[in-house]
C-alpha cells in the first residue's frame, strides 16, 4: 500500500452558544481536514482546529505545515507505519495539531489495512461506551448557575466549569453551582488564570465542597507553584497546558506537581504521542483525563477510539465538542445519547 494523494481543506461548525474560557471566546468550531488516499483504495482522515492560545497554531499555519512539511514525507511512500509516524513527528518543530491530523490519518490507514476498527487496532476487543464531561462556559455567577442547572436537567451530570474571570468571584461561581446541584460532579478548570496565591485562596474557600478536581490553575511553566498547590489541595490537581508530550508528563510527575495528566491529541501530536504519555503515567501509577480542544468530528472520533481502547487509564473524559455544536452533522461514525458516545 502506498499513499498516492492528499487533500487539505477547511470546515466549520457553528456552536449553539459561545464557548468562553479565561483564554478565549469562540462562536464556531473551525478546523483543517486532511484526507489521505492510497493505491489500495483506502481513504483516511485527520483534522485539527486552530487553538493559537495553547498550541500557537492558526488554520493557515496548520495548512502550511501539512502541505509544505508533512505531506512531502508521506506522498509516494510505501505504507511503513512506524517509519511514517516518525517522519511526521520529526517533520518540523512544534506544530503539534498539524502533526496530530497526519498521525490520526496514518492510524486510520493502519487499522483499515488490517480491516479493523481503530479501537481494535489499539488492542481492545470491544468499544466501551464513553461518557464525557460537558463544559459550563465562563460568565457571571448567576448565568453559570442557570446554565449548569439546565445541563444537569438534560442528563449531563459531569460538568466542567470554566473559571478565571479575574473578578474575585470564582469561588462564588463554584459554590453556587455545587450547592444548587449536589449530585453533579464538578471539574473546575482555570485555564492557567490564577496566581499561586489566588489558587490557594480558592482551594481554602471551597475546601468543604465535593469538587472532583481542579485543572491547570496556574501558568503552564510555573511547575513549582503547581507543586505547592498539589501539596495543599484536598482535591486532585490536573495538569493540562503544562503537558504536551511524554517528557513533560515525566517532568510534572517527577516534581509531584499534579495528580492527573490531561492528554489532548492536539497538544501531543496525535495518537502516538498520547500513547507515549499513557505509558509514562502508567509507570507512575496515575490515571489521565482524555481532553480535547473545540474540535470537529474526525479528531473527536479518533479520541473516542483511544478512550474506548483504554477505559481503565482514563479517570475522566472531556470530549464534549459534538454536544456543543448547534446541529449534529449527519452520518457521524458514533451515536450520541446524552453525554454518552457509542462507537
N, C-alpha and C positions, 0 to 999 in steps of 0.2 A: 504494500500500500504506500502511495506517495501523495503528498499534499500538492495539488495541482493548481488551486485557485483560492482566492480570498476576496471577501468584500468587507469594507469598513463603512458603517453608516450610523446615523443618529436616530434615536427615537425619544419620545417624551410622553409622559402620562400625567394628567393633572391630578392634584391631591384634592380630597374632599374639603379639607380645611388647611390653612397654613401650618407648616411644621416649624416650631420655634424652639431654639435652644439658646444657651449662653453664647454660642459661637455664630449662629446664623439663623435666618428665616428663609424658608423655601416654600414656593407655591406649586411647583410641579417637579416630577422626577424626570430628569433628562440624563440620557446615558448613551454611550457608544456601544454598538454591537459589532462583533467580529464573527464572520461566517467563514469557515474553512471547508473546502471541497477536496475530495480525493479521487484518484483514478479508479477506485473500487466502488464509487457511487455513494459514499458516505458524506454527509454534511454535518458539521458540528458548530455549535455557537458558544461564544463567550460574550460577556458585556461588562461594562464598568461605568459608573457615574463619575462626575467630577465633584470632588469634595476638597476644594482648594485649602480650606481652613485646616484640614487634617493631613492630607497626603501631598498637598502642594500642586495638585494636578487640575487642569482645566479640560473641557471637552476637546479643545484644539490640541493641547499637549498630548492627550491620550491618543488621538488620531495620528498625530505626528510620530509618536513613539511606536505605534503599531506599524504604520506604513513604512517608516524610514529605518527603524532599528530592529524590530522584532520579526516582521514578515520576511525580510531577506534571509533570515536563518531557517525559515520553515518552508518556503515555497520551493518546489522541485526536489525536496529532500525525502529520502525514504523514511517511513514512519518507524524510526527507532526511538521509542517513547522516552526513555531516560535521557538520551542524548539531546532530544529536542527540548525537554524540560530544562535541562542545564543551559542550553543555548538561550532560552527565554530569560532565565534568571540572570545570566551574565551579559545580556544584550546591551544594557546601559545602566548607569547608576539610578537609584531611586525609581520613580515611575511605577510604584507598586500596583496601582489599579490597572494600568495598561498591561502589565505582566500578568495580573490576575485574569484578565479577559482571555489572553492567549493560553494560559495554563489550564483554565477550565475547559476550553475548547479541545485541547490536547487530551485531557482526561476523558472527555466525552468520546473522542475518536477511539481511545484505547478500550473503553467499555464497549463501544459499538463493534469494534474489531472482534471481540470475544462474544458478541451477541448477548451482552449482559446489561441490565440497568446499572447505573453508576454505583448505587449503594452496594450491589453485589460485587462489583469490581473492587470496591473498597473493603470487601471481606464480610459483609453482613449477609445472613441468609434471607432475612425479610426486612421490610421497611417499617420500623416502628413509627406510629403517628408522632408528630412534632407539635408541641404546644408552645406558643410564643407569648412573650410579654407584649403589651400594647402601650404605646407612648402617650403620655399626657404632656402636651407642649407647655412651655413656659409662658406664664401670663399672670394676671392679677390673681391673688389667692382665691377669691370667690369664684372667678371664672374657671380656675383649675379644679376647684372642688366640684363645681357643677359638671364639668366635662368628665371628671373621674367617676362621678356617680352615674352618669349616662352610660359610660363604657361598662361599668360593673353591672348595671341593669341588663345590658345586652350580652352578658355572659363572659366578659373579659375580666377575669379575676386576678390576673398578674399585670400590674400596672408599673410601667417605668416612668417615673415622674421627673421631668426636667426642672432643675433649679439653677441658681446662679444669676438671679435677677439684679444683683448689685444694689438692692434697696433695703437690705436688712430683714426681709420678710420670708426668707427661705424656710426657717423653722416653722413659721406660721403656716406656710403653704402645706408642708408635710403634716403638721399636727391636725389641721382641719380635715385633710383627706383621710388620715388614719382614723380619726375619731368618727368621721362620718361613715367610713367603710371598714369596720373592724375585721371583716372576713377577707378583705383583699390583701394580696401580697404586694408590698410596696418596695420597689427598687428605685433608689434615689440616684440621679445622675447629674453631677455638677459640671461635666464637660470642662474641667480644669479652671473653673471660675473663681475658686476660693483661695485665699491665703491659708497658711498653716493655722493662724490664729482664728480665722473665720471657720475653718473646718472643725477645730476643737470646740469652738463655741456652739456650732450647730449640733455636734455629737452630744455635748452636755445638755443642750436644750431639748433634745429628742431621745435621751437615753432611756426613758420609760416607754417608748413606743416599740412595737414589734416589727422594726424595719428588716427587710431581707438582706440588704446590702447598701453600700454607698460606692458609687463608681467615680473614679478619677477626680477626686475633689480638688487637687492642686495641679499646677502646670506639669506637663509630662517629664520635663528634665529634672524636676526637684524630687529626686528619689529619697533624699534624707527627710524631707517633710512628709512624704508619703509613708515612710517607715515609722515616723513618730505618730502619725495618725493611726496607722495599723496597730501599733502597740497600745494606743489609748482607747481605741474604739471597741465597744461591745458588739458592734455589727461587723460582718465581713467587709473588707475593702477590696474592690475590684479595680485592677489596673487596666486601662483601655489605651489611651493615646501614648502611654509610656511603653507600650509593647507593640512593635511592628514585626519582629521576627523572633526566631528561637533564641538568639543570643540576648536580645532584650529581655525575653522571659527569664532566662537564666540569671541575668543581672538583677532583675527585680526580686526574684525569689531568693537569690543568694543574700541580698540585703534585708530580707524579711519585710519588704516594702508593700506587700499585698498578700491577700489570702486566696485570690482568684485572678485569673487572666481572661480578658476579653479578646477572643480571636475573631478577626474580621478578614474575609478574603481580600478585601481591597487594601488592607494595611500590609498583609503578609505576602502578597504576590500570588495568591491563589491557593488551590488545594494542597499543593506540595508544601508550601510554607505553613499552612495550617497543620498539616500532619507533623511537621517538624516541631512546632510549638506544643502540640499534644504530647509528643514524645518527651519533651523537657518536663512538662507539667506532670506526666505520669511518673517520671523519675523522682519528683519532689512529693508525690502523693497528693497532689491537689487537682481539683476539677476546674473547669473553664465555663465561661459563657461563650456561646456562638452568636456573635452580633452581626450587624450589617450597617451600611450607610443607608441612605434613601436610594433604593436600587430597583432595577427593572426585573421582570420575571425570570430572565435567563440566569442571572447570577444568584437570585434568591433560590432558584431550583437547584443549582449546584450546592449551595449551602444546606438546603434541606436534605439532599442525599448524604452529605457529610454528617449532619445531625442524626439521620436515620441509621447510619452505619456505626455510630459511636454513642449510643444513648447513655451509656454509663459514664462517659467522660465529660458530659455537659450538664452542669447543675442547672443552667438557665439557657434559654433560647430567646434571642431578640431579633426576629426576622419578620417584623410586622409591616414592612412596606406595602405588600398587597392589601392589607387591611386599611391602609390609608389612602389608596387610590380612590378617585371619585367613582370610577366604574372598573370592575374587574375585567381584564381583557378576555376575549373568547379563547377557547382551546388551550387553557393553561394545562401544563403537564402534572398538575396536582389539584386536589379538591380542597375547598376551604369550608370548615364547619366551625363557626365562631372564631376562636383563637387557636384552632387546631387544623394542621395541614396533614393530608394523607397523600402519599405518592402513588 
